[in-house]
Amino acid sequence: MIRSELIQKIADENPHLYQRDVERIVNTIFEEITEAMAKGNRVELRGFGAFSVKKREARTGRNPRTGAAVDVEEKHVPFFKTGKLLRDRLNGND
């Protein structure tokens, strides 16, 4: 599902809301999650999962074409851990 499909689904299920308002709500939620993670905070949505930031240390990698050693800088990457409810639903344990 892409963002526009999510917005359309929410708008269809809530006819009392204008689509532009639903779009603003969805965009605000994503922006807040992004801002919190950019600050290094963890975002937990009970039953769904938790977004966090993990630090990857600098290392020496390999260029797959040439096999030459390449220095890879340290970086921060997003990490998502599923919640129990989501994990159970994915495995058919409703």
C-alpha positions as CSV (number, residue, x, y, z in Angstrom):
1,M,0.0,0.0,0.0
2,I,1.3,3.4,-0.9
3,R,0.6,6.7,0.9
4,S,-2.1,7.8,-1.6
5,E,-3.9,4.4,-1.2
6,L,-3.8,4.8,2.6
7,I,-5.3,8.3,2.4
8,Q,-8.0,7.1,0.1
9,K,-8.9,4.1,2.3
10,I,-9.1,6.3,5.4
11,A,-11.2,8.9,3.5
12,D,-13.5,6.2,2.2
13,E,-14.0,4.8,5.7
14,N,-14.6,8.2,7.2
15,P,-17.0,10.1,4.9
16,H,-17.5,12.9,7.4
17,L,-13.8,13.9,6.8
18,Y,-12.6,15.8,3.7
19,Q,-9.9,14.0,1.8
20,R,-7.6,17.0,2.1
21,D,-8.0,16.8,5.9
22,V,-7.2,13.1,5.9
23,E,-4.1,13.8,3.7
24,R,-3.0,16.4,6.2
25,I,-3.4,14.0,9.1
26,V,-1.5,11.2,7.5
27,N,1.3,13.6,6.4
28,T,1.5,15.0,9.9
29,I,1.8,11.5,11.5
30,F,4.6,10.6,9.1
31,E,6.4,13.9,9.7
32,E,6.2,13.5,13.4
33,I,7.6,10.0,13.2
34,T,10.4,11.2,10.9
35,E,11.3,14.2,13.2
36,A,11.4,12.0,16.3
37,M,13.7,9.5,14.7
38,A,15.9,12.3,13.3
39,K,16.4,13.4,17.0
40,G,17.3,9.8,17.9
41,N,14.0,9.1,19.7
42,R,12.1,5.8,19.5
43,V,8.5,5.8,18.2
44,E,6.2,3.1,19.5
45,L,2.8,2.3,18.1
46,R,1.2,-0.2,20.5
47,G,0.2,-3.4,18.7
48,F,1.9,-2.4,15.5
49,G,5.6,-1.9,16.3
50,A,8.4,0.4,17.2
51,F,10.6,2.6,15.0
52,S,14.1,3.3,16.2
53,V,17.5,4.4,14.9
54,K,20.5,2.1,14.9
55,K,24.1,3.2,14.5
56,R,26.3,1.4,12.1
57,E,30.0,1.8,12.9
58,A,32.5,2.7,10.3
59,R,34.0,-0.3,8.6
60,T,36.0,-1.4,5.6
61,G,33.9,-2.9,2.9
62,R,34.6,-4.3,-0.6
63,N,33.7,-3.0,-4.0
64,P,31.8,-6.0,-5.5
65,R,33.1,-5.4,-9.0
66,T,36.8,-4.9,-8.3
67,G,37.2,-6.5,-4.9
68,A,39.1,-3.3,-3.7
69,A,38.8,-2.3,-0.1
70,V,36.5,0.7,0.5
71,D,36.1,2.8,3.6
72,V,32.4,3.0,4.7
73,E,31.6,5.8,7.1
74,E,29.5,5.3,10.2
75,K,25.8,6.0,9.6
76,H,22.5,5.9,11.3
77,V,19.8,3.6,9.8
78,P,16.0,3.3,10.6
79,F,15.0,0.0,12.3
80,F,11.5,-1.3,12.7
81,K,10.5,-4.0,15.2
82,T,7.0,-5.5,14.9
83,G,4.6,-5.6,17.8
84,K,3.1,-8.8,19.1
85,L,-0.3,-8.1,17.7
86,L,1.0,-7.5,14.2
87,R,3.3,-10.5,14.3
88,D,0.4,-12.7,15.5
89,R,-1.8,-11.5,12.6
90,L,0.9,-12.1,10.0
91,N,1.3,-15.6,11.3
92,G,-2.5,-16.3,11.3
93,N,-2.8,-16.3,15.1
94,D,-5.8,-14.0,15.2
